[in-house]
Amino acid sequence: MSEQHSPSPPPKEESITSSQKELENVPSSGETPNQPTPAKEKENGGASSSRSILLKVEHLKKYFPVKKGFFSRTKGWVKAVDDISFEIREGETLGLVGESGCGKTTAGRTILNLIPPTSGQVYFRDNPVFDLRGKRLLEMRKKMQIIFQDPFSSLNPRMTVSDIISEGMIVHKLAKGRRQERVNELLQKVGLSPDHRNRYPHEFSGGQRQRIGIARALSVEPEFIVCDESVSALDVSIQAQIINLLKKLQREEGLAYLFIAHDLAVVEHISDRIAVMYLGKIVELAPAREIYQNPRHPYTRSLLSAIPVPDPRRRSKRILLEGDVPTPINPPSGCPFHTRCPIATKECEEKFPDPVQIGPEHFSYCLYAQDAKLDEVPVPQLAEKG
């Protein structure tokens, strides 16, 4: 058994007197114009349609079998991800939002080929990810990484910080002869001291552990990172710090993110575009500012209405949806939202809507996306109290 040591306590996360205000003051990528000039685009970290496509998801499906009986025969399928398509450009952040159980995490892990797809394809720089094997797959994994939600369970408690960060470099045979130097560089890059490299995960706070997870993802020099609810388990003040760190790293390293979250208030501050997911399907995809200022799907409007208003002098009208979320084992026909939608008609039950283009890069999967009928569902906005 190794000799016990008495480490000095890890440094505290920076104290913030007003945590809610800190998150609100994080600059929003969605505040940039839809088509910024190159200089402004670089300054704001925004994405432009002129950038090269880094990742393309085409008709991705992931169904999990439901087995019953003595012989474990398949009796049905959980349609966790049901035919989604989108693109992510170099240096862009796509936010993927929706309620718990809508398939966000499954989509992220399937894109990385951590779990096999049922059908569909993902292209990374035009290379079909699901067709790669052996050395080619290993090389691809170096360019596509993930930051997990739980900073407590995602780090091996028996490994030091140095071992955790250098593990990927060893697998991919990177930084030979200078791995310790590279570990020190990465710790500094994510806001930790190189002196922490010989400590264990339990000696750090939640925010510091997430920084270690970010350093681990960066260790193999990726181009694309899936941030799977990577700030959801943290306090609001620490969320702001991690989001600022992710944006800083994006500017410095040219990273592209798929930022998965259930909180639209958080996604607003980092995303260039946002995809809204419901019951395994994407129901709206648009630039961030369009999602917040001109949502064209009733489900998006209901999600926006759920964002809490921190100022007690102001109020927003909450859109209350009736009924429960249908089971993905037997989802509704047609539009999956029609069982809870306040403006649904018989036609909504017949087939899933084709995408309706509202504007540049703004698509809604709703039959009434450009109809006055949608205006029966109010656009959530702050209003003076009284």
KOLMARMAR-411300 format. One record per residue (C-alpha): residue number from 1; residue in three letters; chain; x, y, z. Coordinates in pm, whole numbers, always signed. Last residue first. Layout:
<seq:NUM type:ala mol:A X:X Y:Y Z:Z>
...
This chain:
<seq:386 type:gly mol:A X:-4833 Y:+4517 Z:-1220>
<seq:385 type:lys mol:A X:-4496 Y:+4368 Z:-1291>
<seq:384 type:glu mol:A X:-4323 Y:+4495 Z:-1599>
<seq:383 type:ala mol:A X:-4300 Y:+4229 Z:-1866>
<seq:382 type:leu mol:A X:-4020 Y:+3995 Z:-1961>
<seq:381 type:gln mol:A X:-4073 Y:+3791 Z:-2273>
<seq:380 type:pro mol:A X:-4207 Y:+3450 Z:-2370>
<seq:379 type:val mol:A X:-4350 Y:+3449 Z:-2724>
<seq:378 type:pro mol:A X:-4718 Y:+3377 Z:-2676>
<seq:377 type:val mol:A X:-4877 Y:+3061 Z:-2821>
<seq:376 type:glu mol:A X:-5178 Y:+3187 Z:-3018>
<seq:375 type:asp mol:A X:-4912 Y:+3337 Z:-3244>
<seq:374 type:leu mol:A X:-4862 Y:+2991 Z:-3388>
<seq:373 type:lys mol:A X:-5204 Y:+3016 Z:-3555>
<seq:372 type:ala mol:A X:-5082 Y:+3317 Z:-3752>
<seq:371 type:asp mol:A X:-4898 Y:+3066 Z:-3969>
<seq:370 type:gln mol:A X:-4530 Y:+3060 Z:-4055>
<seq:369 type:ala mol:A X:-4435 Y:+2774 Z:-3821>
<seq:368 type:tyr mol:A X:-4785 Y:+2627 Z:-3844>
<seq:367 type:leu mol:A X:-4696 Y:+2283 Z:-3981>
<seq:366 type:cys mol:A X:-4405 Y:+2267 Z:-3737>
<seq:365 type:tyr mol:A X:-4052 Y:+2138 Z:-3789>
<seq:364 type:ser mol:A X:-3885 Y:+2478 Z:-3774>
<seq:363 type:phe mol:A X:-3572 Y:+2587 Z:-3958>
<seq:362 type:his mol:A X:-3356 Y:+2898 Z:-3917>
<seq:361 type:glu mol:A X:-3023 Y:+2888 Z:-4103>
<seq:360 type:pro mol:A X:-3110 Y:+3205 Z:-4297>
<seq:359 type:gly mol:A X:-3481 Y:+3264 Z:-4236>
<seq:358 type:ile mol:A X:-3801 Y:+3081 Z:-4150>
<seq:357 type:gln mol:A X:-3730 Y:+2765 Z:-4347>
<seq:356 type:val mol:A X:-3998 Y:+2505 Z:-4279>
<seq:355 type:pro mol:A X:-3863 Y:+2155 Z:-4223>
<seq:354 type:asp mol:A X:-4106 Y:+1879 Z:-4325>
<seq:353 type:pro mol:A X:-4362 Y:+1796 Z:-4060>
<seq:352 type:phe mol:A X:-4384 Y:+1449 Z:-3902>
<seq:351 type:lys mol:A X:-4693 Y:+1284 Z:-4041>
<seq:350 type:glu mol:A X:-5063 Y:+1223 Z:-3963>
<seq:349 type:glu mol:A X:-5115 Y:+1350 Z:-3609>
<seq:348 type:cys mol:A X:-5040 Y:+1714 Z:-3695>
<seq:347 type:glu mol:A X:-5320 Y:+1706 Z:-3956>
<seq:346 type:lys mol:A X:-5577 Y:+1649 Z:-3683>
<seq:345 type:thr mol:A X:-5482 Y:+1983 Z:-3529>
<seq:344 type:ala mol:A X:-5233 Y:+2092 Z:-3264>
<seq:343 type:ile mol:A X:-5244 Y:+2452 Z:-3134>
<seq:342 type:pro mol:A X:-5194 Y:+2393 Z:-2759>
<seq:341 type:cys mol:A X:-4936 Y:+2117 Z:-2819>
<seq:340 type:arg mol:A X:-4930 Y:+1837 Z:-2563>
<seq:339 type:thr mol:A X:-5032 Y:+1534 Z:-2772>
<seq:338 type:his mol:A X:-4905 Y:+1708 Z:-3089>
<seq:337 type:phe mol:A X:-4544 Y:+1713 Z:-2970>
<seq:336 type:pro mol:A X:-4440 Y:+1391 Z:-3143>
<seq:335 type:cys mol:A X:-4544 Y:+1536 Z:-3481>
<seq:334 type:gly mol:A X:-4688 Y:+1251 Z:-3681>
<seq:333 type:ser mol:A X:-4762 Y:+938 Z:-3484>
<seq:332 type:pro mol:A X:-4714 Y:+944 Z:-3109>
<seq:331 type:pro mol:A X:-4415 Y:+765 Z:-2956>
<seq:330 type:asn mol:A X:-4443 Y:+402 Z:-2843>
<seq:329 type:ile mol:A X:-4117 Y:+313 Z:-2672>
<seq:328 type:pro mol:A X:-4023 Y:+683 Z:-2656>
<seq:327 type:thr mol:A X:-4297 Y:+724 Z:-2393>
<seq:326 type:pro mol:A X:-4514 Y:+1033 Z:-2424>
<seq:325 type:val mol:A X:-4425 Y:+1340 Z:-2214>
<seq:324 type:asp mol:A X:-4711 Y:+1392 Z:-1971>
<seq:323 type:gly mol:A X:-5034 Y:+1588 Z:-2006>
<seq:322 type:glu mol:A X:-5098 Y:+1959 Z:-2047>
<seq:321 type:leu mol:A X:-4825 Y:+2210 Z:-2117>
<seq:320 type:leu mol:A X:-4814 Y:+2526 Z:-1906>
<seq:319 type:ile mol:A X:-4676 Y:+2833 Z:-2081>
<seq:318 type:arg mol:A X:-4541 Y:+3063 Z:-1809>
<seq:317 type:lys mol:A X:-4591 Y:+3437 Z:-1860>
<seq:316 type:ser mol:A X:-4285 Y:+3631 Z:-1757>
<seq:315 type:arg mol:A X:-4242 Y:+3858 Z:-1456>
<seq:314 type:arg mol:A X:-4037 Y:+4156 Z:-1351>
<seq:313 type:arg mol:A X:-4000 Y:+4324 Z:-1015>
<seq:312 type:pro mol:A X:-3871 Y:+4003 Z:-856>
<seq:311 type:asp mol:A X:-3564 Y:+4012 Z:-1089>
<seq:310 type:pro mol:A X:-3424 Y:+3659 Z:-1123>
<seq:309 type:val mol:A X:-3670 Y:+3556 Z:-1398>
<seq:308 type:pro mol:A X:-3678 Y:+3177 Z:-1424>
<seq:307 type:ile mol:A X:-3657 Y:+3020 Z:-1772>
<seq:306 type:ala mol:A X:-3971 Y:+2806 Z:-1811>
<seq:305 type:ser mol:A X:-4123 Y:+3040 Z:-2072>
<seq:304 type:leu mol:A X:-3833 Y:+2964 Z:-2302>
<seq:303 type:leu mol:A X:-3915 Y:+2593 Z:-2292>
<seq:302 type:ser mol:A X:-4281 Y:+2662 Z:-2378>
<seq:301 type:arg mol:A X:-4178 Y:+2879 Z:-2671>
<seq:300 type:thr mol:A X:-3947 Y:+2609 Z:-2804>
<seq:299 type:tyr mol:A X:-4234 Y:+2360 Z:-2780>
<seq:298 type:pro mol:A X:-4466 Y:+2591 Z:-2975>
<seq:297 type:his mol:A X:-4218 Y:+2614 Z:-3266>
<seq:296 type:arg mol:A X:-4119 Y:+2935 Z:-3439>
<seq:295 type:pro mol:A X:-3905 Y:+3105 Z:-3173>
<seq:294 type:asn mol:A X:-3834 Y:+3467 Z:-3278>
<seq:293 type:gln mol:A X:-3627 Y:+3651 Z:-3018>
<seq:292 type:tyr mol:A X:-3475 Y:+3368 Z:-2815>
<seq:291 type:ile mol:A X:-3437 Y:+3108 Z:-3090>
<seq:290 type:glu mol:A X:-3343 Y:+3380 Z:-3340>
<seq:289 type:arg mol:A X:-3061 Y:+3505 Z:-3115>
<seq:288 type:ala mol:A X:-2914 Y:+3156 Z:-3101>
<seq:287 type:pro mol:A X:-2912 Y:+3092 Z:-3475>
<seq:286 type:ala mol:A X:-3176 Y:+2832 Z:-3559>
<seq:285 type:leu mol:A X:-3283 Y:+2468 Z:-3540>
<seq:284 type:glu mol:A X:-3633 Y:+2368 Z:-3429>
<seq:283 type:val mol:A X:-3813 Y:+2036 Z:-3371>
<seq:282 type:ile mol:A X:-3514 Y:+1801 Z:-3354>
<seq:281 type:lys mol:A X:-3641 Y:+1452 Z:-3282>
<seq:280 type:gly mol:A X:-3578 Y:+1196 Z:-3006>
<seq:279 type:leu mol:A X:-3876 Y:+1291 Z:-2788>
<seq:278 type:tyr mol:A X:-3820 Y:+1666 Z:-2820>
<seq:277 type:met mol:A X:-3497 Y:+1837 Z:-2926>
<seq:276 type:val mol:A X:-3427 Y:+2207 Z:-2977>
<seq:275 type:ala mol:A X:-3118 Y:+2281 Z:-3186>
<seq:274 type:ile mol:A X:-2933 Y:+2604 Z:-3105>
<seq:273 type:arg mol:A X:-2685 Y:+2808 Z:-3308>
<seq:272 type:asp mol:A X:-2389 Y:+3023 Z:-3204>
<seq:271 type:ser mol:A X:-2406 Y:+2888 Z:-2851>
<seq:270 type:ile mol:A X:-2214 Y:+2999 Z:-2540>
<seq:269 type:his mol:A X:-2428 Y:+3237 Z:-2336>
<seq:268 type:glu mol:A X:-2768 Y:+3122 Z:-2459>
<seq:267 type:val mol:A X:-2701 Y:+2762 Z:-2357>
<seq:266 type:val mol:A X:-2708 Y:+2857 Z:-1988>
<seq:265 type:ala mol:A X:-3052 Y:+3023 Z:-1992>
<seq:264 type:leu mol:A X:-3179 Y:+2745 Z:-2219>
<seq:263 type:asp mol:A X:-3119 Y:+2492 Z:-1943>
<seq:262 type:his mol:A X:-3145 Y:+2128 Z:-2054>
<seq:261 type:ala mol:A X:-2790 Y:+2110 Z:-2183>
<seq:260 type:ile mol:A X:-2573 Y:+1961 Z:-2457>
<seq:259 type:phe mol:A X:-2303 Y:+2183 Z:-2607>
<seq:258 type:leu mol:A X:-2177 Y:+2033 Z:-2933>
<seq:257 type:tyr mol:A X:-1854 Y:+2226 Z:-2953>
<seq:256 type:ala mol:A X:-1604 Y:+2329 Z:-3222>
<seq:255 type:leu mol:A X:-1252 Y:+2422 Z:-3118>
<seq:254 type:gly mol:A X:-1032 Y:+2687 Z:-3280>
<seq:253 type:glu mol:A X:-764 Y:+2645 Z:-3012>
<seq:252 type:glu mol:A X:-737 Y:+2998 Z:-2871>
<seq:251 type:arg mol:A X:-1091 Y:+3119 Z:-2939>
<seq:250 type:gln mol:A X:-1248 Y:+2790 Z:-2835>
<seq:249 type:leu mol:A X:-1030 Y:+2775 Z:-2525>
<seq:248 type:lys mol:A X:-1157 Y:+3117 Z:-2419>
<seq:247 type:lys mol:A X:-1518 Y:+3013 Z:-2484>
<seq:246 type:leu mol:A X:-1474 Y:+2697 Z:-2275>
<seq:245 type:leu mol:A X:-1312 Y:+2896 Z:-1993>
<seq:244 type:asn mol:A X:-1594 Y:+3153 Z:-1992>
<seq:243 type:ile mol:A X:-1846 Y:+2868 Z:-1974>
<seq:242 type:ile mol:A X:-1649 Y:+2711 Z:-1686>
<seq:241 type:gln mol:A X:-1642 Y:+3041 Z:-1493>
<seq:240 type:ala mol:A X:-2012 Y:+3106 Z:-1548>
<seq:239 type:gln mol:A X:-2103 Y:+2754 Z:-1433>
<seq:238 type:ile mol:A X:-1891 Y:+2814 Z:-1120>
<seq:237 type:ser mol:A X:-2114 Y:+3108 Z:-1025>
<seq:236 type:val mol:A X:-2429 Y:+2905 Z:-1100>
<seq:235 type:asp mol:A X:-2319 Y:+2609 Z:-888>
<seq:234 type:leu mol:A X:-2211 Y:+2299 Z:-1080>
<seq:233 type:ala mol:A X:-2385 Y:+1973 Z:-1177>
<seq:232 type:ser mol:A X:-2528 Y:+2117 Z:-1500>
<seq:231 type:val mol:A X:-2196 Y:+2260 Z:-1622>
<seq:230 type:ser mol:A X:-2080 Y:+1978 Z:-1852>
<seq:229 type:glu mol:A X:-2428 Y:+1872 Z:-1958>
<seq:228 type:asp mol:A X:-2248 Y:+1666 Z:-2224>
<seq:227 type:cys mol:A X:-1990 Y:+1899 Z:-2378>
<seq:226 type:val mol:A X:-1911 Y:+1712 Z:-2702>
<seq:225 type:ile mol:A X:-1573 Y:+1832 Z:-2825>
<seq:224 type:phe mol:A X:-1448 Y:+1883 Z:-3182>
<seq:223 type:glu mol:A X:-1099 Y:+1971 Z:-3308>
<seq:222 type:pro mol:A X:-908 Y:+1762 Z:-3058>
<seq:221 type:glu mol:A X:-547 Y:+1813 Z:-2940>
<seq:220 type:val mol:A X:-500 Y:+1484 Z:-2750>
<seq:219 type:ser mol:A X:-464 Y:+1653 Z:-2410>
<seq:218 type:leu mol:A X:-762 Y:+1884 Z:-2463>
<seq:217 type:ala mol:A X:-1015 Y:+1628 Z:-2339>
<seq:216 type:arg mol:A X:-806 Y:+1559 Z:-2028>
<seq:215 type:ala mol:A X:-769 Y:+1932 Z:-1963>
<seq:214 type:ile mol:A X:-1149 Y:+1967 Z:-1980>
<seq:213 type:gly mol:A X:-1192 Y:+1685 Z:-1730>
<seq:212 type:ile mol:A X:-938 Y:+1852 Z:-1500>
<seq:211 type:arg mol:A X:-1139 Y:+2175 Z:-1528>
<seq:210 type:gln mol:A X:-1448 Y:+1974 Z:-1433>
<seq:209 type:arg mol:A X:-1265 Y:+1854 Z:-1125>
<seq:208 type:gln mol:A X:-1185 Y:+2215 Z:-1033>
<seq:207 type:gly mol:A X:-1549 Y:+2312 Z:-1058>
<seq:206 type:gly mol:A X:-1656 Y:+2020 Z:-841>
<seq:205 type:ser mol:A X:-1395 Y:+2092 Z:-573>
<seq:204 type:phe mol:A X:-1064 Y:+1907 Z:-558>
<seq:203 type:glu mol:A X:-891 Y:+1664 Z:-321>
<seq:202 type:his mol:A X:-1120 Y:+1379 Z:-422>
<seq:201 type:pro mol:A X:-968 Y:+1386 Z:-773>
<seq:200 type:tyr mol:A X:-618 Y:+1283 Z:-657>
<seq:199 type:arg mol:A X:-309 Y:+1501 Z:-631>
<seq:198 type:asn mol:A X:+20 Y:+1461 Z:-817>
<seq:197 type:arg mol:A X:-58 Y:+1718 Z:-1088>
<seq:196 type:his mol:A X:-174 Y:+1988 Z:-847>
<seq:195 type:asp mol:A X:+159 Y:+2175 Z:-848>
<seq:194 type:pro mol:A X:+97 Y:+2250 Z:-1216>
<seq:193 type:ser mol:A X:-160 Y:+2503 Z:-1089>
<seq:192 type:leu mol:A X:-512 Y:+2514 Z:-1229>
<seq:191 type:gly mol:A X:-678 Y:+2763 Z:-1465>
<seq:190 type:val mol:A X:-758 Y:+2544 Z:-1765>
<seq:189 type:lys mol:A X:-448 Y:+2649 Z:-1961>
<seq:188 type:gln mol:A X:-227 Y:+2617 Z:-1654>
<seq:187 type:leu mol:A X:-328 Y:+2255 Z:-1610>
<seq:186 type:leu mol:A X:-276 Y:+2195 Z:-1982>
<seq:185 type:glu mol:A X:+78 Y:+2334 Z:-1978>
<seq:184 type:asn mol:A X:+172 Y:+2126 Z:-1671>
<seq:183 type:val mol:A X:+39 Y:+1811 Z:-1838>
<seq:182 type:arg mol:A X:+241 Y:+1895 Z:-2152>
<seq:181 type:glu mol:A X:+559 Y:+1927 Z:-1945>
<seq:180 type:gln mol:A X:+486 Y:+1591 Z:-1789>
<seq:179 type:arg mol:A X:+432 Y:+1445 Z:-2134>
<seq:178 type:arg mol:A X:+759 Y:+1578 Z:-2272>
<seq:177 type:gly mol:A X:+952 Y:+1271 Z:-2383>
<seq:176 type:lys mol:A X:+674 Y:+1151 Z:-2613>
<seq:175 type:ala mol:A X:+415 Y:+1424 Z:-2660>
<seq:174 type:leu mol:A X:+161 Y:+1192 Z:-2825>
<seq:173 type:lys mol:A X:+147 Y:+814 Z:-2858>
<seq:172 type:his mol:A X:-233 Y:+806 Z:-2899>
<seq:171 type:val mol:A X:-290 Y:+582 Z:-2597>
<seq:170 type:ile mol:A X:-13 Y:+753 Z:-2398>
<seq:169 type:met mol:A X:-146 Y:+1100 Z:-2477>
<seq:168 type:gly mol:A X:-493 Y:+991 Z:-2371>
<seq:167 type:glu mol:A X:-365 Y:+871 Z:-2034>
<seq:166 type:ser mol:A X:-163 Y:+1192 Z:-1977>
<seq:165 type:ile mol:A X:-453 Y:+1388 Z:-1825>
<seq:164 type:ile mol:A X:-568 Y:+1118 Z:-1585>
<seq:163 type:asp mol:A X:-214 Y:+1014 Z:-1489>
<seq:162 type:ser mol:A X:-116 Y:+1373 Z:-1407>
<seq:161 type:val mol:A X:-434 Y:+1427 Z:-1206>
<seq:160 type:thr mol:A X:-351 Y:+1120 Z:-1002>
<seq:159 type:met mol:A X:-537 Y:+796 Z:-1060>
<seq:158 type:arg mol:A X:-726 Y:+588 Z:-805>
<seq:157 type:pro mol:A X:-1033 Y:+815 Z:-805>
<seq:156 type:asn mol:A X:-1081 Y:+766 Z:-1182>
<seq:155 type:leu mol:A X:-1251 Y:+1083 Z:-1305>
<seq:154 type:ser mol:A X:-1601 Y:+1076 Z:-1460>
<seq:153 type:ser mol:A X:-1774 Y:+1002 Z:-1127>
<seq:152 type:phe mol:A X:-1716 Y:+1338 Z:-957>
<seq:151 type:pro mol:A X:-1709 Y:+1576 Z:-1253>
<seq:150 type:asp mol:A X:-2054 Y:+1452 Z:-1356>
<seq:149 type:gln mol:A X:-2161 Y:+1581 Z:-1696>
<seq:148 type:phe mol:A X:-1887 Y:+1442 Z:-1916>
<seq:147 type:ile mol:A X:-1650 Y:+1634 Z:-2143>
<seq:146 type:ile mol:A X:-1616 Y:+1450 Z:-2473>
<seq:145 type:gln mol:A X:-1354 Y:+1421 Z:-2750>
<seq:144 type:met mol:A X:-1335 Y:+1405 Z:-3129>
<seq:143 type:lys mol:A X:-999 Y:+1464 Z:-3303>
<seq:142 type:lys mol:A X:-809 Y:+1186 Z:-3126>
<seq:141 type:arg mol:A X:-1106 Y:+957 Z:-3184>
<seq:140 type:met mol:A X:-1045 Y:+990 Z:-3558>
<seq:139 type:glu mol:A X:-692 Y:+853 Z:-3531>
<seq:138 type:leu mol:A X:-821 Y:+558 Z:-3330>
<seq:137 type:leu mol:A X:-1088 Y:+495 Z:-3594>
<seq:136 type:arg mol:A X:-826 Y:+500 Z:-3871>
<seq:135 type:lys mol:A X:-599 Y:+270 Z:-3671>
<seq:134 type:gly mol:A X:-864 Y:+2 Z:-3631>
<seq:133 type:arg mol:A X:-1201 Y:+63 Z:-3799>
<seq:132 type:leu mol:A X:-1388 Y:+350 Z:-3962>
<seq:131 type:asp mol:A X:-1732 Y:+298 Z:-4115>
<seq:130 type:phe mol:A X:-1924 Y:+469 Z:-3833>
<seq:129 type:val mol:A X:-1718 Y:+789 Z:-3862>
<seq:128 type:pro mol:A X:-1773 Y:+841 Z:-4236>
<seq:127 type:asn mol:A X:-1488 Y:+1081 Z:-4328>
<seq:126 type:asp mol:A X:-1604 Y:+1406 Z:-4491>
<seq:125 type:arg mol:A X:-1421 Y:+1620 Z:-4234>
<seq:124 type:phe mol:A X:-1608 Y:+1424 Z:-3969>
<seq:123 type:tyr mol:A X:-1913 Y:+1260 Z:-4127>
<seq:122 type:val mol:A X:-2181 Y:+1099 Z:-3911>
<seq:121 type:gln mol:A X:-2412 Y:+838 Z:-4062>
<seq:120 type:gly mol:A X:-2762 Y:+702 Z:-4023>
<seq:119 type:ser mol:A X:-2885 Y:+378 Z:-3873>
<seq:118 type:thr mol:A X:-2914 Y:+197 Z:-3541>
<seq:117 type:pro mol:A X:-2604 Y:+371 Z:-3415>
<seq:116 type:pro mol:A X:-2329 Y:+206 Z:-3208>
<seq:115 type:ile mol:A X:-2246 Y:+359 Z:-2868>
<seq:114 type:leu mol:A X:-1922 Y:+550 Z:-2816>
<seq:113 type:asn mol:A X:-1938 Y:+626 Z:-3188>
<seq:112 type:leu mol:A X:-1874 Y:+996 Z:-3116>
<seq:111 type:ile mol:A X:-2207 Y:+1085 Z:-3277>
<seq:110 type:thr mol:A X:-2368 Y:+807 Z:-3074>
<seq:109 type:arg mol:A X:-2241 Y:+965 Z:-2753>
<seq:108 type:gly mol:A X:-2387 Y:+1304 Z:-2837>
<seq:107 type:ala mol:A X:-2720 Y:+1165 Z:-2958>
<seq:106 type:thr mol:A X:-2758 Y:+949 Z:-2647>
<seq:105 type:thr mol:A X:-2692 Y:+1256 Z:-2433>
<seq:104 type:lys mol:A X:-2962 Y:+1458 Z:-2609>
<seq:103 type:gly mol:A X:-3224 Y:+1183 Z:-2631>
<seq:102 type:cys mol:A X:-3536 Y:+1357 Z:-2497>
<seq:101 type:gly mol:A X:-3501 Y:+1193 Z:-2156>
<seq:100 type:ser mol:A X:-3450 Y:+1515 Z:-1961>
<seq:99 type:glu mol:A X:-3612 Y:+1805 Z:-2144>
<seq:98 type:gly mol:A X:-3451 Y:+1967 Z:-2445>
<seq:97 type:val mol:A X:-3140 Y:+2146 Z:-2564>
<seq:96 type:leu mol:A X:-2858 Y:+2092 Z:-2812>
<seq:95 type:gly mol:A X:-2637 Y:+2402 Z:-2841>
<seq:94 type:leu mol:A X:-2418 Y:+2419 Z:-3150>
<seq:93 type:thr mol:A X:-2087 Y:+2595 Z:-3090>
<seq:92 type:glu mol:A X:-1880 Y:+2687 Z:-3395>
<seq:91 type:gly mol:A X:-1502 Y:+2694 Z:-3443>
<seq:90 type:glu mol:A X:-1520 Y:+2486 Z:-3760>
<seq:89 type:arg mol:A X:-1877 Y:+2423 Z:-3864>
<seq:88 type:ile mol:A X:-2138 Y:+2193 Z:-3714>
<seq:87 type:glu mol:A X:-2405 Y:+2031 Z:-3930>
<seq:86 type:phe mol:A X:-2749 Y:+1886 Z:-3857>
<seq:85 type:ser mol:A X:-2966 Y:+1577 Z:-3903>
<seq:84 type:ile mol:A X:-3188 Y:+1380 Z:-3665>
<seq:83 type:asp mol:A X:-3379 Y:+1060 Z:-3742>
<seq:82 type:asp mol:A X:-3513 Y:+925 Z:-3413>
<seq:81 type:val mol:A X:-3273 Y:+930 Z:-3121>
<seq:80 type:ala mol:A X:-3397 Y:+751 Z:-2809>
<seq:79 type:lys mol:A X:-3653 Y:+540 Z:-2996>
<seq:78 type:val mol:A X:-3695 Y:+276 Z:-2727>
<seq:77 type:trp mol:A X:-3781 Y:-35 Z:-2924>
<seq:76 type:gly mol:A X:-4030 Y:-316 Z:-2882>
<seq:75 type:lys mol:A X:-4089 Y:-676 Z:-2781>
<seq:74 type:thr mol:A X:-3738 Y:-810 Z:-2838>
<seq:73 type:arg mol:A X:-3719 Y:-1162 Z:-2703>
<seq:72 type:ser mol:A X:-3545 Y:-1215 Z:-2374>
<seq:71 type:phe mol:A X:-3592 Y:-1593 Z:-2385>
<seq:70 type:phe mol:A X:-3772 Y:-1604 Z:-2049>
<seq:69 type:gly mol:A X:-3987 Y:-1304 Z:-2133>
<seq:68 type:lys mol:A X:-3919 Y:-945 Z:-2223>
<seq:67 type:lys mol:A X:-3664 Y:-739 Z:-2415>
<seq:66 type:val mol:A X:-3698 Y:-372 Z:-2506>
<seq:65 type:pro mol:A X:-3439 Y:-298 Z:-2774>
<seq:64 type:phe mol:A X:-3263 Y:+41 Z:-2781>
<seq:63 type:tyr mol:A X:-3307 Y:+256 Z:-3091>
<seq:62 type:lys mol:A X:-3047 Y:+507 Z:-3211>
<seq:61 type:lys mol:A X:-3114 Y:+696 Z:-3531>
<seq:60 type:leu mol:A X:-2906 Y:+952 Z:-3720>
<seq:59 type:his mol:A X:-3053 Y:+1083 Z:-4044>
<seq:58 type:glu mol:A X:-2729 Y:+1260 Z:-4143>
<seq:57 type:val mol:A X:-2494 Y:+1428 Z:-3895>
<seq:56 type:lys mol:A X:-2223 Y:+1645 Z:-4051>
<seq:55 type:leu mol:A X:-1914 Y:+1760 Z:-3862>
<seq:54 type:leu mol:A X:-1644 Y:+2008 Z:-3964>
<seq:53 type:ile mol:A X:-1826 Y:+2213 Z:-4226>
<seq:52 type:ser mol:A X:-1597 Y:+2488 Z:-4351>
<seq:51 type:arg mol:A X:-1671 Y:+2844 Z:-4246>
<seq:50 type:ser mol:A X:-1859 Y:+3072 Z:-4485>
<seq:49 type:ser mol:A X:-2185 Y:+3016 Z:-4292>
<seq:48 type:ser mol:A X:-2027 Y:+3212 Z:-4011>
<seq:47 type:ala mol:A X:-1972 Y:+3120 Z:-3649>
<seq:46 type:gly mol:A X:-1921 Y:+3362 Z:-3365>
<seq:45 type:gly mol:A X:-1617 Y:+3390 Z:-3137>
<seq:44 type:asn mol:A X:-1703 Y:+3753 Z:-3073>
<seq:43 type:glu mol:A X:-1374 Y:+3902 Z:-3184>
<seq:42 type:lys mol:A X:-1327 Y:+3653 Z:-3467>
<seq:41 type:glu mol:A X:-1673 Y:+3728 Z:-3606>
<seq:40 type:lys mol:A X:-1621 Y:+4101 Z:-3567>
<seq:39 type:ala mol:A X:-1306 Y:+4083 Z:-3776>
<seq:38 type:pro mol:A X:-1464 Y:+3850 Z:-4033>
<seq:37 type:thr mol:A X:-1777 Y:+4066 Z:-4065>
<seq:36 type:pro mol:A X:-2080 Y:+3922 Z:-3897>
<seq:35 type:gln mol:A X:-2368 Y:+3745 Z:-4079>
<seq:34 type:asn mol:A X:-2630 Y:+3663 Z:-3818>
<seq:33 type:pro mol:A X:-2511 Y:+3949 Z:-3602>
<seq:32 type:thr mol:A X:-2347 Y:+3864 Z:-3267>
<seq:31 type:glu mol:A X:-2571 Y:+3859 Z:-2962>
<seq:30 type:gly mol:A X:-2619 Y:+3483 Z:-2996>
<seq:29 type:ser mol:A X:-2265 Y:+3428 Z:-2877>
<seq:28 type:ser mol:A X:-2382 Y:+3567 Z:-2544>
<seq:27 type:pro mol:A X:-2132 Y:+3747 Z:-2326>
<seq:26 type:val mol:A X:-2131 Y:+3609 Z:-1969>
<seq:25 type:asn mol:A X:-2295 Y:+3885 Z:-1766>
<seq:24 type:glu mol:A X:-2607 Y:+3682 Z:-1684>
<seq:23 type:leu mol:A X:-2392 Y:+3406 Z:-1536>
<seq:22 type:glu mol:A X:-2214 Y:+3653 Z:-1308>
<seq:21 type:lys mol:A X:-2542 Y:+3822 Z:-1215>
<seq:20 type:gln mol:A X:-2673 Y:+3492 Z:-1082>
<seq:19 type:ser mol:A X:-2356 Y:+3434 Z:-881>
<seq:18 type:ser mol:A X:-2349 Y:+3774 Z:-713>
<seq:17 type:thr mol:A X:-2060 Y:+3784 Z:-469>
<seq:16 type:ile mol:A X:-1826 Y:+3565 Z:-668>
<seq:15 type:ser mol:A X:-1542 Y:+3383 Z:-495>
<seq:14 type:glu mol:A X:-1273 Y:+3234 Z:-717>
<seq:13 type:glu mol:A X:-1264 Y:+2857 Z:-672>
<seq:12 type:lys mol:A X:-1067 Y:+2758 Z:-366>
<seq:11 type:pro mol:A X:-711 Y:+2638 Z:-387>
<seq:10 type:pro mol:A X:-651 Y:+2273 Z:-305>
<seq:9 type:pro mol:A X:-568 Y:+2193 Z:+57>
<seq:8 type:ser mol:A X:-207 Y:+2098 Z:+120>
<seq:7 type:pro mol:A X:-148 Y:+1729 Z:+81>
<seq:6 type:ser mol:A X:-85 Y:+1506 Z:+379>
<seq:5 type:his mol:A X:+63 Y:+1185 Z:+240>
<seq:4 type:gln mol:A X:-22 Y:+822 Z:+298>
<seq:3 type:glu mol:A X:+244 Y:+572 Z:+190>
<seq:2 type:ser mol:A X:+137 Y:+342 Z:-90>
<seq:1 type:met mol:A X:+0 Y:+0 Z:+0>
